[in-house]
Amino acid sequence: MIRSIVSQQVALGWIGMVLFLCAISLGTQQTAANGPIFMTKSDLAQHGLSLLLPGEAGYAEELNKLGLNDKPGMDLAKPGSVILKNASPHSIITFGVRWKIKDSTGFVWTRDVMHLEPRGLLDGGRRRTEQVSIPAGSSRLITVEGLIQSPAGLKDFSSSFLAPGFSPVSVQLDLAIFDDGEVVGPDEIGMLPTVKATINAKQDLMEEVSSRLAQGQSLREALASLQSEAKPAPKTHAPLDPDATYAALRQQYLDELATTERNFGEQAAMRSLQNHKYEVRPDIHRGGNTPN
């Protein structure tokens, strides 16, 4: 689902919720004097998560490891890029990066890049998939247009925020969630409530279906009953609206199960149910009493 709202650009991949991408652009007033501005950074090094800027020691080496240093599009992407290095013992399944970008008039834009792969969460300590945003001990290239996971992501790269007259001012690693559910970072973007809603929408539905099956209903009966009881979900909504996100995702997962059962039979739908359902509900939590 792709929407544009004035100065917002958002891309959300809902079905299956393997991947959630969101990029938001907002304007803020420039307070610094005009003149050359060099990008500064704020990361979460105390949690093993560091940002490397172009030109910093280690950036070129990590880029080379990723096989992206000489790929078409890299020269265009580099001024608005960072390497996010994960030296922690856990994989990252979610992150939010906030960019400040100055244009030729002195106006500063805020560009938020968010990425979520909820299936990367551990199930009671058990890994269910290898598809995680940034595995432990690895690094990834992040640009003002999002996460780059392969050379194909750089092909035909372009960004209006890297056009002549635009200059990145700062970059902040605003939020990270590890595969065990621990949350670090200030979350100035406000991403966390929507992340929780995304995960709970799936788990709540799968647990409810399982409960009805345990009470003796057939899968078809359980899904039909849930469909009849469901309130209409919003077709479109703000990208960081947790209540609307929850309702929309719950309905889409319900529709997906019902469609699978109708077209491919109960066994296929049961496999889908087990594929989605966590035996141990993921616990998204802060590791301490401070937001960082």
C-alpha positions in Angstrom: 0.0 0.0 0.0 1.6 3.3 -1.1 0.3 6.7 0.0 1.5 10.3 -0.3 0.3 12.9 2.2 1.5 16.4 1.4 5.2 16.1 2.5 5.0 12.5 3.6 6.1 9.5 1.5 5.2 6.1 3.0 5.6 2.5 1.8 3.9 -0.2 3.8 4.1 -3.9 3.0 1.2 -5.5 4.9 0.4 -9.0 3.7 2.5 -11.4 5.7 4.2 -8.5 7.5 7.6 -9.8 6.6 8.7 -6.3 5.9 7.5 -2.8 7.0 9.1 0.2 5.4 8.3 3.8 6.2 9.9 7.0 5.1 8.4 10.3 6.3 9.5 13.8 5.3 8.6 16.8 7.4 9.9 20.4 7.4 11.5 22.2 10.3 13.0 25.7 10.6 16.7 26.0 10.1 18.3 27.7 13.2 22.0 27.5 12.3 23.7 30.1 10.3 23.9 29.6 6.5 27.1 28.1 5.2 28.8 24.7 4.9 27.2 22.2 7.2 28.8 18.7 7.8 26.7 15.7 8.8 26.9 14.8 12.5 25.7 11.5 14.0 24.1 10.1 17.1 24.1 6.4 17.6 23.6 3.7 20.3 27.2 2.6 20.7 26.5 1.8 24.4 24.3 -1.0 23.1 26.7 -2.2 20.4 25.1 -0.2 17.6 27.2 2.3 15.8 26.8 4.5 12.7 29.7 5.1 10.3 29.6 8.1 8.1 31.1 8.4 4.6 34.7 9.3 5.0 35.0 7.9 8.5 37.4 5.1 9.3 35.7 1.8 8.7 33.0 3.0 6.3 34.8 1.9 3.2 35.8 -1.4 4.7 32.3 -2.3 5.7 30.9 -1.1 2.3 33.4 -3.4 0.6 32.4 -6.3 2.8 28.8 -5.7 1.7 29.9 -5.8 -1.9 28.5 -2.3 -2.6 31.5 -0.1 -2.9 31.7 0.0 -6.7 28.1 -0.8 -7.6 26.1 1.5 -9.9 24.2 4.0 -7.9 26.5 4.0 -4.9 28.1 7.3 -5.8 24.7 8.9 -5.8 23.6 7.3 -2.5 26.8 7.8 -0.6 26.3 11.5 0.6 23.0 10.4 2.2 24.1 7.1 3.6 25.5 5.5 6.8 26.7 2.1 7.7 24.8 0.7 10.7 27.1 -1.8 12.4 25.7 -4.3 14.9 28.3 -5.5 17.3 25.8 -6.7 19.9 25.1 -10.4 20.5 21.5 -10.1 19.1 20.0 -9.5 15.7 18.1 -6.2 15.0 14.6 -6.8 13.8 13.5 -3.1 13.8 15.2 0.2 13.5 14.4 3.8 13.0 16.9 6.4 11.6 16.2 10.1 11.5 17.9 12.4 9.0 18.1 16.2 9.0 18.7 17.6 5.5 19.2 21.2 4.6 18.0 22.6 1.3 19.3 25.6 -0.7 17.0 28.0 1.1 18.3 27.1 4.5 15.1 25.0 5.3 15.8 21.8 7.1 13.8 18.7 6.3 13.4 15.7 8.7 13.5 12.4 6.9 12.6 9.3 9.0 13.5 5.8 7.6 11.9 2.8 9.4 12.3 -0.9 8.9 10.5 -3.8 10.6 10.8 -7.6 10.1 8.6 -9.0 13.0 9.2 -12.6 12.1 12.8 -12.1 13.2 11.6 -12.1 16.8 12.6 -15.1 18.8 9.9 -17.5 19.9 10.8 -18.3 23.5 14.5 -18.2 22.6 13.9 -20.2 19.3 14.7 -18.6 16.0 11.9 -19.0 13.5 13.6 -17.4 10.5 16.9 -16.1 9.3 15.2 -13.0 7.8 16.2 -10.3 10.1 17.1 -6.7 9.4 20.7 -6.8 10.8 22.1 -10.0 12.1 24.5 -9.9 15.1 28.0 -9.1 14.1 27.0 -7.7 10.7 26.4 -4.3 9.1 24.0 -2.8 6.6 23.9 0.3 4.4 21.1 2.7 5.2 20.3 5.6 2.9 17.8 8.4 3.1 15.6 6.1 0.9 15.8 3.1 3.2 17.8 -0.1 3.8 20.0 -1.4 1.0 20.4 -5.2 1.2 21.9 -6.0 -2.2 23.4 -4.3 -5.2 19.9 -4.4 -6.8 18.8 -1.9 -4.2 21.2 0.6 -5.6 20.2 0.2 -9.2 18.6 3.3 -10.6 19.0 4.9 -7.1 17.6 8.4 -6.8 16.5 10.7 -4.1 15.0 14.2 -4.1 16.8 14.8 -0.8 20.2 14.3 -2.5 19.5 16.6 -5.4 21.8 19.7 -6.0 21.3 22.2 -3.2 20.4 19.5 -0.6 22.9 18.6 2.1 22.5 16.1 5.0 23.1 17.8 8.3 22.7 15.0 10.9 21.7 11.4 11.3 20.4 9.7 14.4 19.8 6.1 15.2 16.5 6.7 17.0 15.2 3.3 17.8 16.4 -0.4 17.6 14.6 -3.5 18.7 16.6 -6.7 19.2 15.3 -10.2 18.4 14.6 -10.9 22.0 12.3 -7.9 22.1 14.6 -5.5 23.9 14.1 -1.8 22.9 16.8 0.8 22.9 16.9 4.4 21.7 14.8 7.5 22.5 12.1 6.8 19.8 11.6 10.5 19.0 9.9 9.3 15.8 7.2 7.6 17.9 7.5 4.2 16.1 7.3 1.9 19.1 3.5 1.9 19.7 2.9 1.0 16.0 5.5 -1.8 16.2 3.7 -3.3 19.2 0.4 -3.0 17.4 1.8 -4.7 14.3 3.0 -7.7 16.4 -0.1 -7.9 18.6 -2.5 -7.8 15.7 -1.1 -11.1 14.4 -0.6 -12.9 17.7 -4.0 -11.9 19.1 -5.8 -13.2 16.1 -3.8 -16.5 15.9 -4.4 -17.1 19.6 -8.1 -16.4 19.2 -8.4 -18.8 16.2 -6.5 -21.5 18.2 -8.8 -21.0 21.2 -11.9 -21.6 19.0 -10.4 -24.7 17.5 -9.7 -26.0 21.0 -13.4 -25.4 21.8 -14.4 -27.8 19.0 -15.1 -25.4 16.1 -13.8 -26.3 12.7 -11.3 -23.9 11.2 -13.9 -22.8 8.6 -16.4 -22.1 11.4 -13.9 -20.2 13.5 -12.9 -18.0 10.6 -16.5 -17.3 9.4 -17.5 -16.4 13.0 -14.6 -14.0 13.3 -15.3 -12.5 10.0 -19.0 -11.8 11.0 -17.9 -10.3 14.3 -15.2 -8.0 12.8 -15.7 -4.3 12.7 -14.8 -2.5 9.5 -11.1 -1.8 9.4 -9.8 1.5 8.0 -8.6 1.3 4.4 -6.1 4.1 4.8 -4.6 5.7 7.9 -1.7 7.7 9.2 1.5 5.6 9.1 2.1 5.7 12.8 -1.5 5.2 14.1 -1.2 2.1 16.3 -5.0 1.6 16.7 -5.7 1.8 13.0 -2.6 -0.3 12.2 -3.8 -3.0 14.6 -7.3 -3.1 13.1 -6.1 -3.1 9.5 -3.5 -5.9 10.0 -5.9 -8.1 12.0 -8.4 -7.9 9.2 -5.8 -8.6 6.6 -4.5 -11.7 8.4 -8.0 -12.9 8.9 -8.8 -12.4 5.2 -5.6 -14.2 4.3 -6.4 -17.3 6.5 -10.0 -17.4 5.1 -8.8 -17.1 1.5 -6.2 -19.9 2.1 -8.8 -22.2 3.6 -11.3 -21.5 0.9 -8.9 -21.9 -2.1 -6.4 -24.5 -0.8 -8.2 -26.3 2.0 -8.0 -26.6 5.8 -4.6 -28.2 6.0 -3.0 -25.4 4.1 -4.7 -22.8 6.3 -3.6 -24.7 9.4 0.0 -24.6 8.2 -0.4 -20.8 7.7 -1.8 -20.5 11.2 1.1 -22.4 12.7 3.6 -20.4 10.6 2.2 -17.1 11.9 1.5 -18.0 15.6 4.2 -17.7 18.2 4.2 -20.3 21.0 5.5 -17.7 23.3 4.2 -14.2 22.7 7.0 -11.8 21.9 7.8 -9.4 24.8 8.7 -5.9 23.4 10.3 -4.2 26.4 12.8 -1.7 27.5 16.0 -3.1 28.9 16.2 -0.6 31.8 14.5 2.5 33.2 16.0 5.0 30.8 14.9 5.5 27.2 18.4 4.9 25.8 
